[in-house]
Amino acid sequence: MRRLRDVPRWFARRFGYARAICLLLLMGFAALRVADPAPIQELRVRTFDNFQVLAPRVKTVRPVTIVDIDEKSLADPKLGQWPWPRTRIAEIVTRLTQLGAVVIAFDVVFAEPDRLDPAIAAETFPNLDGATRDKLRALPSNDQVLADSLSGARVVLGESGGPDVHASLDKTLPVTGFGLVGDPQRFMVRFPGLLRNVPVLEHAAAGRGLFTIRAERDGIIRRVPMIMRAQDVIMPSLSFEMLRVASHSDTILIKADQSGILGLGLRGFQLPTDRNGQIWVHYAPRDPTIYVSAIEVLEGRAPPDKISGKLVLVGPSAIGLNDIKTTPVSPVMPGVEVHAQVLEAALTGATLRLPTWGITAEFGAALLLGLLVIVLAPRLGAVMLVVVGALFASALIGISWYSYTRHQLLLDFTYPMLSTSAIYLTLIFASFVREQSQRRQIRSAFSQYLSPALVEQLAHSPEKLVLGGEEREITIMFSDVRGFTSISESYKHDPQGLTQLMNRFLTPLSNAILARKGTIDKYMGDAIMAFWNAPLDDREHQVNACHAALDMLDQVEALNLARRHEADLGGRVYIPLNVGVGLNTGTCVVGNLGSDLQFNYSALGDSVNLASRLEGQTKQYGFPIIVGSRTAMAAKDRFAILELDFIMVKGKSEPEVIYAIAGREEVMHSERFQRLRNLTIEMLAAYRGRDWEEALAAIARGRKTDQANTLQQLYDLYEVRIRHYQANPPPQDWSGAHALLTK
């Protein structure tokens, strides 16, 4: 009998190594599903989101009405901006009660005494006479007026769970009663802090519940907890507390076992939940018909049929009150409507459920499909295998869809499909070996003539060996040696030495570009043209280009140190190499450009020309790296970027803001750079505002701060301009742009 450790080896010899790897993959994906990492969870919930988008809940009844604290109510002079006086809130409660509301709930918290209380007004206004102050003090408090209104109605007050513990939490305030079966508390969603209403309101209300809704890691509200633990107090959700008050129940029953919370119960009502006491909300599309403006309620214009016999939620939809949520069916849904959706789904039995046997079904489907692919793949043709796979995939999706639409069950088909697809891809990988051999032949034929990135693209797509191009956004680099004429004159009797120096110089610079995913277009003597995001995609092409430029400066500095040492040993004159780099981002035509006899992968466009012009300005502005605005904006959070000028380039109708890159993140966060940048911003603002004296003063402050003289050349440039403009003021329509006169 074979030993267990010999089974994979025997299986590989008998059925092939590809099948053995697939068997290991099948086990690996099973372990991955058990671990259930965040990416797997997100794939699953996104699938369920799509189900809700395709088939949202259909409303058959509308048991909930929302009294909306909307923009119209906030704009009405009777109410004004939020928060409103508690007396106005009391009027709303009274009118809703008179109209026959079953339960009224507030999706807001009254955590502090009313700032418009008569007693507070008596102490606040300085010019009141004593009699008026006494009259104000004698009036009942606004909170007491609201409390009196609450005591005559069935009202649930909203409370908030949050990250901050409130040391002043009053433990004597009333709370909802609970009956616990098992130990559900360890499974509940927890909040460190609990923000409650002022005591006089808490004692007058019929109930109180948490309106806090915690979004999932992608910001979408899918599951809403019905029971929570906030600052060691068990609290129902606002929506479930409304159901308790409506059913005249004194206690909420919470059932739990070793696996978690099973559900909540009221008199004549049961609500299944997940193990953490949450329900998966089955959303309907946004429903404007359930909204009534608060001002309409106050003015007696609310339709009685929208209030009578309804559960009424009072909450905000106004953007400024910051209670907007994202749900699977709507990117913008007021939080108060999420509570309404929970109530509707719970009352109509339309909540979604993840069945306890669902994961077993997923494992079974993954195992069955995986084994079928492993067995059948070598025997079936590629087309037939795709057809069979499509049939199985359709069956999985169909079963999942049927379970959702007919039984409100959420069954995940993504795990079996992901597992089976990985196995299928592994098996067909063997068929690419022959194709790789052909690609190696192409690489061997063209690697001496084309860039490595282009060779790889040609190896995958030989049809690209034709003239033509495409438009795409790229970042272009031009680099050039400063003072190359002086260097070349020092080698006029040693041309081979000059060639060796250029090779020694260009090699590390080229490596810096290639290491940052760049494509070298061409060498022009001592200059280099390169670009990013072509031919291969690079989502961070602007950032990679900036890194490459800084890497090039580091390489030049290292080369200069070595050359200085060599010059000292050989007794030769040392002339340092200095490089200027221009970067710009824009849409260009890239492709195989040239003639029928010879062509090269290159780029054309205004953005290319501007990058060349920016490289030419490095000497004038005193910074070795100058970049265009689009490059700077994309890289501003990763590099020390300093605005230099607002320039007008010949051939372009719009001016361009240009920037210098002074270093990476450590420089960006340094106090010295922050001070210099702020002073430069002040100088530029004064300069463009024609405040010449203030601009000169900012330059003077900058010179005192810039002890390393990093910005000396920039300050000199602007001082000359300002002196010129003082003598010859610019025209009235001058925008601050400077026309480039040099390349």
Buried (B, 14 or more C-beta within 10 A) or exposed (E): EEEEEEEBEEBBEEBBEBBBBBBEBBEEBBEBBEEEEEEBEBEBBEBBBEBBEEEBBEBEEBBBBBBBBBBBBBEBEEBEEEBBBBBBBBBBBBBBBEBEBBBBBBBBBBEEBBEBBBBBBBEEEEEBEEEEBEEBEEBEBBBBBBBBBBEEBBBBBBBBBBEEEBEEBEEEBEBBEBEEEBEBBEBBBBBEBBBBBBBBBBBBBBBBBBBBBEEEEEEBBBBBBBBBBBBEBBBBBBBBBBBBBBEEBEEBBBBBEEEBBBBBBBEEBEBEBBBBBBBBBBBBEBBEEBBBBBBBBBEEEBEEEBBEEBBBBBBBBBEEBEBBBBBBBBEEBBBBBBBBBBBBBBBBEBBBBBEEEBBEBBBEBBBEBBBBBBEBBEEBEEEEBEEBBEEBBEEBBEBBBEBBEEEBBBBBBBBBBBBBBBBBEBBBEEEEEEEEEEBEEBBEEBBEEBBEBBBBBBBEEEEBEEEEBEEBBBBBBBBBBBEBEEBBEBBEEEEEEBEEBBEEBBEBBBBBBBEBBBBBBEBEEBBBBBBBBBBEEBEBBBBBBBBBBBBBBEBBEEBBEEBEEEEEEEEEEEBBBBBBBBBBBBEBBBBBBEEEEEBBBBBEBBBBBBBBBBBBBBBBBBBBBBBBBBBBBBBEEBBBBBBBBBBBBEEEEEBBBBBBBBBBEEBBEBEEBEBBBBBBEBBBBBBBEBBBEBBBBBBBBBBEBBEEEBBEBBBEBBBEBBEEBEEEEEEEEEEBBBEBEEE
